[in-house]
């Protein structure tokens, strides 16, 4: 299960202040004074954080499987054959799909996470929407330490010092919003920063909980939008409710909204520009 949220960041003293809403803090069990371990890739505009100091051999995998007999078993068999240690795993259903999650430890094995990804994809039977699945191997090589600040009344936030922010690629004029993605199973938080020039969108959609609804919506979205984060909200009371963050790269916003609303499986669709004005 992925939980996503939006944060408007601001310059604060000798660093950047990133707000953490109740949605994210509740999913990860964050509290004032808690220590987080983190890292970043040079100039990536992304920070990786976790309450656990996981070793670099630990990788997180997530994929959609068609709800057919044996799909999950085939994936598990690949992992077992390579003698990879499964630290955690599980699956939940959504309509005619199964969302499968694994936390794997590759320490001491000769196969790489990329090779496992390739073998899984060769099985077929998957919903081929890479932008939505967040299917990726990502090692957690966490080498910096941060602390959660704030309180229950004013809200929690994370302060990133200037030296770390510069490594990520943040400058005083470079960032406006951050999209937060929480993975409760690995106690991980990914923060992506977006510049004012980026056509970032917050999309809210409610679709019919029937086979093919998600696939139809995704096919329309990927024509216009580079999808960044998806909150399935399958855990909420209203089934079929989705929140998606993405960057408009082709076409106009009005055209995207019109095409999405034409789908018979879409009950409600809204797209809000963040930090920029649509025509």
N, C-alpha and C positions, 0 to 999 in steps of 0.2 A: 504494500500500500504506500503510495506517494501522497504527501500532503504539501500543497503549494500555497504561497502567499506573496503579497506584494509589499515592499517597503520603500518609502521615499527617504533617501539618505541625505545626510547633511554634514557639513564640515564642523568639527567640534574640537577646539584646542589644537593639539598636535596630532590629530587623526581624523578618522571618519566614524560617524555614529550611524549604526544600522539598527533600526527598530525591529524587534521580534514580537509579533502579535501572539495572542493567546492560542491561535490555531496551531502555530508551529511549536510554541513552548509546551503546549499540552501534549502534542504528538510525541515529542522527544523527552518530556519530563524535565524541562529546563527550569532553573531557579536562580535567584540572585546569589552571586558569589561562586557559582559553579565553574569549574575549569573545563575548557574545551581545547582540544589539540587540533592544530590546523596546518595547512600548507597551501601553496599556490604554484602555478606554472608561470614563468616569466612573461609578463605582458598579456596574460590570458583574460583579464577582467573577470576571473572566477576564483573563489576561495572554497577550499574543502575543509570541513570541520567535523569533529566527532567527539562525543564524551568519552569514547574508548580510544586507547592508544593502540590501534590495530597495526600489525606489522605489514610491510609492503607486499607480502605474498597473499594477503587477504583481498579477495575480489568479490564484487557484488554483481549478480546477473539477474535480469528481469526480462520476461518475454510473455507474449500472448500465444496461447495454444488454442487450436480449434477444439471444441468440446466433443472429441471423438475418443473412443476407447484406445488406450495405449499411448496417447500423446505424451503425457507426463512420464510414463515408464520408460519411453525411449530416451528422453533427455537424461533421466537419472542413470540409465544404463551406460551412457557415454561417460558420465562423470565417474561412476564406479569402476569402469574398465581402465581408466587412466589412473586409478588409485588416488584420486583427489579427495581430500578430507572435506566433507560437508559439515560446516559449522552450524548452519541453520537452513531450513528450507520450508516451503509451504506453497499453497495455491488457494485461490478463491475464485468463484465463478462470477461472471457478469454477462447476463444474457446467454448467448451461445458460445461464450469464450471462457477460457481459464487463464488467469493471470498467475504465472509461476515465478517464484522468487527463490534464489539460492545465494548463500554466502559461503564461498569456497576458499579453502586455504591451499595454495599451490606450492607451499614450502616443501622442498625435497622431491618434487616431481619434475620430469623432463619436458612435459607438454606446457605450452603457454596458454594464457587466457584467450588470446586471439585465435589459436588453433581450435580451442573448445567452441568458441563462437562460430567458427566456420563449419565445424561438424554438426552443430545444432541446426544451423540454417540449411544445411544440405539435406536434413530430414524432410523438409517440406511440411505442409500442413499448418503453417503459421499465417497469421494476418500480416501481410507485408507492408506495414506502416511503421518504418523505423523511427520516424519522428515522434510517434506516440508511444512506442513501446519502452523507450529508455533502455533498450537492450545494449549493454556495453560492459566490458570488463574495466574496472577502475580500482587500482591499488590504493591503499590508504597509507601513504608514507607521510606521516604527520610529524613535523619537526618544530612547530611553533606553539606557544601556549597563550591562550586568551582567557578572559574571565567575563562571565555574564554580569552585567550591571543593571541598575534600575530597581524597581519594586512593583508590587502588585497593583498599586494605585496608579502610578504614572506609566507603567509598562516596562518591559525588559528591553535591553538593547546591548549591542556588541560594539566595542570601540576597537577600530583597527588603527594602529599607530602609523604615522606618515612613512616610516621606512619600509614597513610591510606593504602599505598601500601603493607606494611607488613601484614596488616589485610587481604587484598585480597589474599596474597600469593606470591607477587612479591619480588624477591631478585635481586641482581646485575647480577646473571647468569641465572635467571629463565625464562625470557621472551625475545622474539625476534619480534614477530608480534602481532598485535591486529586486530580483525575483529570488525567493527563497524556496528551496525544495528539500523537504525532510524525508528521510528513509528511517522510520521507526525501528525496523528490524536490525539495522546496523548502527542505530543512534547517530546517523550521519546527517549533516546539513550542508548543502551546496548553495552558495550565494553567487549569482551572476549579476554583474553591474552593466548598466546601459547608459549610453551617452544621450544628451538631449537631441542629437541628430538622428538617433535610431527610431524608426517608426514602430515602437513597441505597442502591442495591443493586449488588452485584457478582454477575453472572449468568454461570455456566459452562454451556455446552450443547454436546452433540455430536449432530449430525444426520446422517441418511443423505445421501450425496452423490448425490442424484437430483433431477431437475427438480421444483421446487415446494416442496422442504423448507424453504428459507429463507423463502419467502413465507408458508408456513403458520405458522411460528414467529413471524414478525414480526406477523402478524395477531392472534395471541394476546397478544403482548407489548404492542402499542400500545393494547389495551383497558385495560390497567392501568398501564402504565409510560410515562413521558416519557423516551425513550431519549437518552442523552447521548454515548456513545462505543461504538465497536464495533471489536474486533480480530479480523480474519478468520482469522488463523492458517493461511491457505492456504500459507504458507511453511514451516510446521512439518511434521513427519513424519506426523502424524495428520490425515488429511483430514476436513473437516467439523467441526472443533473451533472453537468461538467463545467469546470473552470479551466480555461486554457490561456497560456501566455505565449505570444509569438511575435515575430517581426514581419511586417508587411513588406515584401520585396518586389512584388509584381502587381500591377493594376491599382485600382482605386478602392478605398474602403467601402464606398456605397455599392460598388459592383460585387464585392465579396459578400456583403450583407444580403443583397438581393438574391444571389445564387444560393446561399445557404437557406434562406427562407423558402425558396422554391422546392426544397426537398420535402416529400410527403412525410418523412420520418422525423422531421424537426418540428417540435412544438413551440419552441421559443429560441430566439437567437439575438444576442446583442454583442457588439464589438466597440470597445471604448479606446480611443487613442490616448496614450499616456505620454504627456510632455511634448506633444506636437499637434498641429491642427490639420484635420482632414479637409480636403477641398469641398 
